């Protein structure tokens, strides 16, 4: 399975597009490389989430006396299982952050909150400059 993933990644990362390198082709290459990074992230998350679970299962099946001596073996099992099940959520987060420039929007929001928290005078002055107060009349224009 690892060899298949390596082959897919190598094919997507290093294969070049034929013809003249236009902006559209460069965007496709960037999209391919982004796909490879997401694939590697998902595989890494899978390994990090499920390896403890499978390790615990091997110890439980082949060395049961080891766990019977441990006082908190059931707690360890629930923690390891929770980490393994969190892989689904992590995969979803990978896809969401890559799709639709979510990272860019999150950075923008965090930067705005940071500015509001640590530079209140500047942000207030900026907001006052950016908004203009137009006089509002109570009279409605007469239609003829």
Backbone bond lengths (Angstrom), bond angles and torsions (degrees), N, CA, C in turn:
res aa  C-N    CA-C-N  psi(-1)  N-CA   C-N-CA  omega(-1)  CA-C   N-CA-C  phi
1 X - - - 1.439 - - 1.532 110.65 -
2 X 1.307 116.06 -41.34 1.469 120.33 178.79 1.521 111.05 -62.32
3 X 1.327 116.42 -40.42 1.462 119.44 178.27 1.530 111.68 -62.80
4 X 1.321 116.87 -37.61 1.471 120.10 177.72 1.525 110.73 -63.85
5 X 1.320 117.13 -44.06 1.457 120.44 179.59 1.527 111.47 -65.71
6 X 1.310 116.87 -39.17 1.468 120.18 177.46 1.522 109.79 -62.91
7 X 1.327 117.10 -43.35 1.457 121.03 179.05 1.530 111.38 -62.92
8 X 1.319 117.52 -43.58 1.467 121.24 178.42 1.519 110.51 -62.10
9 X 1.317 116.97 -46.14 1.471 121.04 -179.68 1.524 111.14 -62.94
10 X 1.308 116.27 -43.65 1.466 120.19 -179.91 1.524 110.51 -62.81
11 X 1.329 116.07 -42.05 1.464 120.87 -179.53 1.529 110.99 -64.60
12 X 1.321 117.00 -43.73 1.459 120.05 -178.95 1.526 112.68 -71.76
13 X 1.320 117.27 -37.07 1.469 120.64 -173.62 1.528 112.10 -78.17
14 X 1.322 117.26 -45.29 1.459 120.33 -169.90 1.526 115.28 -97.32
15 X 1.317 118.46 -13.88 1.458 119.29 -178.41 1.526 108.98 -74.26
16 X 1.327 115.43 129.77 1.463 119.52 -179.64 1.522 109.61 -100.24
17 X 1.300 114.48 158.64 1.452 121.00 179.15 1.529 108.93 -85.72
18 X 1.317 117.69 139.67 1.464 119.35 177.66 1.529 111.09 -74.39
19 X 1.296 115.27 154.66 1.460 120.06 175.83 1.516 112.57 96.83
20 X 1.294 113.98 -169.64 1.458 121.64 -178.97 1.524 108.86 -73.81
21 X 1.326 116.26 137.90 1.458 121.56 -178.58 1.530 110.23 -79.29
22 X 1.311 116.34 93.36 1.458 121.19 177.41 1.525 108.99 -91.50
23 X 1.320 116.06 175.05 1.471 119.92 179.04 1.518 111.68 -63.02
24 X 1.326 116.84 -36.44 1.454 120.51 179.61 1.532 110.86 -64.70
25 X 1.315 117.18 -41.65 1.466 120.99 178.84 1.523 110.01 -67.13
26 X 1.327 116.94 -39.78 1.471 120.05 178.18 1.527 110.76 -63.38
27 X 1.334 117.17 -37.57 1.466 120.62 177.46 1.525 110.61 -65.39
28 X 1.334 116.41 -39.28 1.469 119.71 177.68 1.523 111.30 -63.65
29 X 1.334 116.82 -41.09 1.465 119.85 177.94 1.524 110.80 -63.83
30 X 1.343 117.05 -41.61 1.462 120.32 177.07 1.525 110.89 -62.51
31 X 1.327 116.73 -39.69 1.462 120.60 178.72 1.529 110.84 -65.26
32 X 1.321 116.87 -39.25 1.473 120.52 176.61 1.525 110.80 -62.15
33 X 1.315 116.07 -45.18 1.463 119.64 -178.91 1.518 111.45 -67.37
34 X 1.315 116.38 -34.08 1.453 120.21 175.26 1.527 109.99 -64.25
35 X 1.333 116.02 -39.20 1.461 121.15 177.56 1.519 110.94 -62.08
36 X 1.327 116.69 -41.33 1.466 120.47 178.84 1.525 110.02 -64.23
37 X 1.321 117.58 -41.68 1.465 120.21 179.59 1.525 111.40 -64.35
38 X 1.329 116.91 -39.39 1.462 120.16 177.00 1.517 110.11 -65.12
39 X 1.317 117.04 -43.02 1.466 121.44 178.17 1.525 111.09 -59.40
40 X 1.320 116.33 -45.26 1.470 119.89 179.30 1.529 110.74 -66.09
41 X 1.318 117.25 -38.42 1.465 120.27 177.47 1.514 112.17 -63.83
42 X 1.325 116.15 -42.76 1.466 120.16 179.76 1.527 110.69 -66.32
43 X 1.321 117.16 -40.84 1.474 119.85 178.07 1.523 111.40 -65.16
44 X 1.319 116.39 -41.31 1.470 119.85 178.48 1.525 110.20 -63.64
45 X 1.332 116.77 -43.48 1.462 120.21 178.19 1.526 110.99 -62.36
46 X 1.331 116.52 -40.27 1.459 120.43 178.84 1.531 110.86 -60.83
47 X 1.309 115.35 -47.21 1.478 119.60 -178.91 1.521 110.67 -63.93
48 X 1.340 116.84 -46.11 1.466 120.02 -177.46 1.523 112.37 -67.82
49 X 1.328 117.77 -30.71 1.463 120.28 -178.62 1.528 112.95 -83.21
50 X 1.311 116.79 -40.13 1.461 119.44 -173.46 1.519 114.19 -93.63
51 X 1.325 119.39 -20.10 1.475 120.53 -179.79 1.539 112.20 -60.24
52 X 1.339 119.72 -44.55 1.470 117.90 177.21 1.526 113.12 -61.96
53 X 1.321 116.77 -36.51 1.459 120.57 179.77 1.531 110.74 -64.42
54 X 1.335 115.44 -48.62 1.466 118.18 179.62 1.524 111.46 -67.27
55 X 1.322 117.46 -35.47 1.464 120.42 175.95 1.521 111.16 -62.21
56 X 1.325 116.50 -44.61 1.462 120.36 177.80 1.522 110.87 -63.13
57 X 1.332 117.16 -40.68 1.465 121.03 179.84 1.518 111.22 -63.80
58 X 1.324 117.53 -40.06 1.471 120.65 177.91 1.516 110.30 -64.15
59 X 1.325 116.48 -44.88 1.472 119.69 178.42 1.515 110.09 -62.91
60 X 1.325 118.18 -41.99 1.463 122.28 -179.46 1.528 111.52 -63.59
61 X 1.344 117.14 -40.29 1.458 120.18 -176.17 1.524 113.60 -80.32
62 X 1.338 117.61 -37.30 1.463 120.06 -173.68 1.528 113.49 -101.37
63 X 1.323 117.49 -21.57 1.461 120.79 179.10 1.530 110.21 -132.26
64 X 1.330 118.19 63.34 1.472 120.19 -175.51 1.523 113.47 -64.33
65 X 1.334 117.40 -28.67 1.469 119.63 179.61 1.523 112.07 -64.23
66 X 1.292 116.37 -29.49 1.454 121.22 179.16 1.529 111.20 -62.49
67 X 1.317 116.18 -41.12 1.460 120.40 -178.39 1.520 112.65 -79.66
68 X 1.324 117.29 -28.85 1.454 120.12 179.80 1.531 110.89 -67.38
69 X 1.321 116.06 -28.90 1.470 119.82 178.88 1.525 112.31 -77.11
70 X 1.325 116.49 -23.48 1.464 120.71 -177.35 1.526 109.91 -78.29
71 X 1.319 114.47 137.20 1.461 120.86 -177.99 1.530 111.90 -75.04
72 X 1.322 117.21 -35.84 1.462 121.93 -173.57 1.528 112.43 -111.16
73 X 1.325 117.71 34.61 1.461 119.37 -176.11 1.526 112.19 -66.63
74 X 1.317 118.50 -35.01 1.465 120.11 -179.92 1.529 110.58 -70.77
75 X 1.326 117.21 -34.60 1.462 121.28 176.61 1.519 110.11 -65.85
76 X 1.317 116.45 -42.74 1.466 120.97 177.78 1.525 109.72 -61.49
77 X 1.332 116.31 -41.25 1.459 119.56 179.21 1.525 111.03 -60.79
78 X 1.324 118.06 -45.47 1.465 120.53 -178.92 1.528 111.82 -65.76
79 X 1.309 117.51 -37.25 1.465 120.61 177.74 1.522 110.26 -66.13
80 X 1.333 117.03 -45.52 1.464 121.55 -179.84 1.528 110.20 -64.08
81 X 1.313 117.36 -40.37 1.461 120.67 178.62 1.529 111.03 -66.63
82 X 1.308 117.14 -38.81 1.466 120.57 177.98 1.529 110.99 -63.76
83 X 1.316 117.10 -40.49 1.470 120.89 177.07 1.525 110.15 -63.26
84 X 1.327 116.61 -42.07 1.465 120.37 -179.78 1.524 111.07 -64.31
85 X 1.306 117.16 -42.76 1.463 120.16 -178.58 1.524 112.46 -71.95
86 X 1.319 116.95 -22.02 1.465 119.69 178.74 1.529 111.85 -71.01
87 X 1.322 117.77 -9.70 1.460 121.10 178.19 1.532 111.26 -58.41
88 X 1.312 117.77 -36.76 1.472 120.73 179.05 1.517 111.29 -62.47
89 X 1.324 116.05 -42.27 1.457 120.02 179.32 1.530 110.64 -67.56
90 X 1.310 117.11 -40.09 1.467 121.30 -179.90 1.524 110.27 -64.43
91 X 1.330 117.84 -41.41 1.462 120.66 176.72 1.525 111.18 -60.51
92 X 1.308 116.57 -42.83 1.461 120.49 178.05 1.523 110.50 -61.22
93 X 1.324 116.89 -42.93 1.466 120.23 178.78 1.523 111.31 -63.06
94 X 1.325 117.63 -38.33 1.467 120.54 176.33 1.521 110.65 -59.09
95 X 1.320 117.01 -48.76 1.459 120.48 -177.84 1.522 111.97 -65.82
96 X 1.320 117.01 -40.26 1.464 120.37 -178.32 1.524 110.86 -67.78
97 X 1.324 117.72 -40.37 1.455 119.54 -178.21 1.517 112.24 -70.15
98 X 1.305 117.68 -29.48 1.457 120.10 179.85 1.520 110.70 -81.07
99 X 1.297 117.42 -35.93 1.455 122.22 -177.44 1.524 110.40 -78.61
100 X 1.313 116.82 140.05 1.464 124.80 171.51 1.530 114.47 60.88
101 X 1.290 118.75 28.60 1.467 122.38 175.74 1.522 112.87 53.84
102 X 1.306 117.83 40.54 1.450 121.97 -178.28 1.518 111.39 -61.27
103 X 1.319 117.39 -38.63 1.464 120.28 -179.44 1.519 111.19 -59.96
104 X 1.323 116.61 -39.23 1.456 120.63 -179.84 1.527 110.37 -62.62
105 X 1.335 117.43 -42.49 1.452 121.15 -179.62 1.525 111.73 -69.42
106 X 1.326 117.24 -38.89 1.464 120.49 178.39 1.525 110.00 -64.51
107 X 1.334 117.43 -44.04 1.466 120.14 176.88 1.518 111.23 -59.66
108 X 1.319 116.24 -41.77 1.460 120.88 -179.50 1.528 110.30 -62.29
109 X 1.318 117.08 -45.05 1.466 121.33 179.81 1.520 110.52 -64.60
110 X 1.341 117.26 -44.94 1.462 120.20 179.26 1.517 111.73 -63.04
111 X 1.326 117.01 -39.30 1.455 120.78 178.14 1.528 110.98 -64.80
112 X 1.314 117.00 -41.37 1.459 120.05 177.61 1.518 111.82 -64.00
113 X 1.318 117.30 -41.21 1.464 120.35 178.29 1.526 110.77 -66.74
114 X 1.325 117.18 -39.77 1.452 120.91 178.81 1.517 110.22 -63.43
115 X 1.318 115.98 -44.60 1.465 119.52 178.62 1.516 111.06 -61.99
116 X 1.319 117.28 -41.68 1.458 120.70 -179.26 1.528 111.09 -66.48
117 X 1.339 116.90 -34.03 1.458 120.19 -177.65 1.526 112.56 -79.58
118 X 1.327 117.60 -39.99 1.455 120.65 -172.32 1.525 114.21 -103.80
119 X 1.303 118.13 -13.12 1.460 120.75 177.68 1.528 109.36 -133.90
120 X 1.353 118.09 63.29 1.458 119.33 -175.30 1.527 113.26 -66.37
121 X 1.333 117.77 -34.47 1.462 119.88 -178.24 1.521 110.77 -65.73
122 X 1.323 115.16 -44.51 1.461 119.50 -179.11 1.522 111.50 -66.25
123 X 1.322 117.14 -43.96 1.464 119.28 -177.30 1.521 110.57 -67.24
124 X 1.328 117.63 -36.47 1.459 119.98 177.84 1.517 109.96 -65.74
125 X 1.328 116.34 -43.74 1.459 120.08 178.66 1.523 110.64 -63.69
126 X 1.330 116.56 -39.54 1.459 120.10 179.07 1.523 110.65 -64.86
127 X 1.333 116.85 -41.64 1.457 120.04 -179.92 1.526 110.79 -65.53
128 X 1.332 116.73 -39.18 1.452 119.85 179.22 1.522 111.25 -65.88
129 X 1.326 116.54 -36.35 1.456 120.18 178.26 1.525 111.66 -70.28
130 X 1.321 115.64 -36.05 1.453 119.64 -175.25 1.523 112.68 -77.79
131 X 1.312 117.75 -28.73 1.458 119.68 -179.90 1.516 108.72 -99.38
132 X 1.272 115.52 136.71 1.462 119.56 177.73 1.514 108.68 -116.71
133 X 1.307 115.04 142.03 1.452 120.11 -179.83 1.520 107.45 -97.89
134 X 1.290 115.91 115.23 1.448 121.40 178.28 1.524 108.56 -98.06
135 X 1.314 117.51 139.67 1.468 118.54 178.58 1.531 110.34 -66.34
136 X 1.282 114.82 135.90 1.453 121.13 -179.88 1.518 107.43 -109.87
137 X 1.305 116.68 127.88 1.460 119.12 179.62 1.505 108.87 -99.28
138 X 1.308 114.91 149.89 1.457 120.16 179.67 1.518 111.70 -82.17
139 X 1.294 115.60 -14.39 1.454 119.37 -177.77 1.520 111.58 -85.11
140 X 1.261 115.61 138.14 1.449 120.60 175.15 1.528 108.35 -91.91
141 X 1.310 117.23 143.55 1.466 118.27 178.30 1.525 110.40 -63.74
142 X 1.289 115.25 137.75 1.466 119.72 -178.33 1.524 110.35 -81.24
143 X 1.291 114.10 133.59 1.462 118.90 178.92 1.512 109.48 -98.53
144 X 1.290 117.18 139.58 1.465 121.37 -179.41 1.487 112.12 -109.03
